[in-house]
Amino acid sequence: MTARRETSPRLLWSVVLLLVAAAGLLWGASALTWASRQYRTPFSGEVGAVASGAVARPELVPLALAALAAVAAVLATGGLLRRVVGVLTLLGGVLLLWRAGTWWFTASAGFVPPGVPSGGEPVGEPVLTPFGPLLVVLAGLALLAAGALVAVRAGRMPAMGARYSAPGAEKRKSTDPDKRLWDALDEGADPTDER
């Protein structure tokens, strides 16, 4: 006989909060300014071009939506499928950390913001703001933590609707008279009816 494993709703809600926080951080990072640069044009003088996070890293908004979808997937699944969701979430965190790192070390130097006037000559170096990429790093860490918890501890999290059985499944009758009364009420039957 195997011992029943104790479930932890607190663990499940910690994962949900990490995923929601990651989605919020990604949305915030997509709205912030990541780079700006001044350009000199022959006709209009100096013109500034600005790039938000959604332009610099277009995957931020879809990954924020994927993090919210992961909330629903973690709540609605169980067992092996929940572990698969955890591994995919973990990979999403790795992707975000990699993309934030490539922005800092390679992509930002050659990035040209949209809206640069034709024939515009860059004036000085691009101005990079660290707050957007920092939010992406924090979101990536939150996804890593949530994905690792789900992948490793999925069996400890309660499954949504676990007390309900599939249609046609056999139900065991309880020997406890009080429990039978409550079960009858749950089924919509009158427990005092002798029929």
N, C-alpha and C positions, 0 to 999 in steps of 0.2 A: 504494500500500500504506500503510495507516494503522498507526501505532505503537500497540502495546498499552499501555493505561494501567495503571500500577502501583497495586495495591490496598494499603490500609493497615489491617491488623487493629487497630492501636493506635487509630486514629480511630473504628472501630466500637465498641471497648470503652470508649472515652471517652464516646461517646454513651450506651451502655448504663448506665455508672456515673452519668451525669447524670440519666437517667430514673429509676433506682432511688433516687438521692438525693432527687429531687423527690417521689417517692411516699412516702418515709420522712418528709420534712419536712411533707408534707400530712397524713399520718396523725398526726404529733406535734402539729401545729397544731390538728387537730380534737379532740384530747384535752385540750388546755390550757384554762384558764379565760380567757375574753376580757372578760367584764363581770360585775360584781356590784353589787347595790344593796340598801340597807336600806329596809324598808317598815314603817310603823306601822299596826297594825290595832286596832280597838276591843276585840277580845276576847283576842288573844294577845300583845299588846305589839309589840316590834320583831321582824321576821322578815327574814332575808336571802334573796335570790334570786340564783342564780348561773347564768351561761350559758357553756357550753363552745363551742369553735370549731365543733363539729358542729351546734350549735343556731344560733349566730350566722351561720354560712355553711354551709348544708347541702350545698353542692356539693363540700366538701373531700374527703370519703371517696370519692365516685364519681370525682373527678378523680385521686385517688391510685390507684385501680384502673385508670383509663384510662392513667395513666403506666406502670403495670406491663404493661398490654396493648400499649402502644407499644413496650416492650422486645421482646416477642414479634414484633410486626409488623415492627420494624426488622430483627430477625435473620432472619425468614422471607421477607421480600420483597426485591425488587431493582428497579432501574430507575425507571420512572415511578411505580409503586405506592409505592415507598419514598419518593420525593419527596412524594407526596400525604400519607403518614404524617408526614413532616417538617413540611409546612405545617400540618396539623391540630395537631401538637404545638406549633408556634409560636403558633397561635391560642389554644391552651390556656394558654400562658404569658402571653399578652396578657390573656386573661380573668382570670387570677389576679391580675395586677398591678392591673387595673381594679377588681376586687372588693375587694382590700385597700385601694386608695385611696379607694373610696367608703365603706368602713367607717370610715376615719380622719376623713374630711371631712364626711360627712353622716349615715350610718346609725347610728353609735355614739351620737350625741347623743339620738336619739329611741328607742333600743332598749329594749324592756321584756323582761327575762328571763322565761322561763316559770316557773311556780310562784308567781307573785305572788298573795297571798291576795286574795279578793274584798273590796272596800272598803278595800284598803290604800292608804295615802298615802305617797308617796315621801319619804324622809328624806335630804336632801342630794343631791349629784350622784352619778351612777353612777361606780363605780371601774372604769377600763379598764386592762387589763394589755397591754403592748406586745409580749409575746413571741409570742403566737399569730399576730397579723398580720405580725410580722417574719419568722416561719417561712414564711408564705404568700408574702411578697415574695421570699424566697430560693428557694422552690420555683418561683415564676413565672420568676425569672431563669434557673434551671437548665433549665426547659422551653424558654425562649426560646433559650438556647444550644444545647441538643440539637436543637431543631427547625430552627434555622438551619443547623447542621452537616449534618443529614440532607438538608434541602432543597437546599443548595448543593453539598455534596460527596458525594452518594449514589453517584455513579459510582466514587468512590475507595474505597468500603467493599466488602469481599468479601461475596458472597452466600452464604448457608448452602446447602450442597449443590450448589454451582456446578460441581463436578467430575463430578456425576452427570447423565446425560442422561435425557430422558423415554423411556418404553417405546416401542420401535419406531424410535428414532432411530438413524441410521447412526453407527458408530464408525470412526474412522480408525485403520488399523493402523500401528504404529510401524515404522520401518526399523531401529531400534536393537535388537539381539538381547537385550540385558539388559533393556530396557524391556518387550519382548514377554514375557519370562519373568515379570516382576513383574505385568504385566497379566493373564497367564494365572492367576497365583496369586490376584489380586484377584477374578477371575471364578469361582474355585473349581475350576479345572481343574488337572490335574497337568502341568506344563510338560515333564516328562521322558518322558511317555507319547508314544510315536511315533504312536499312532492319531490 
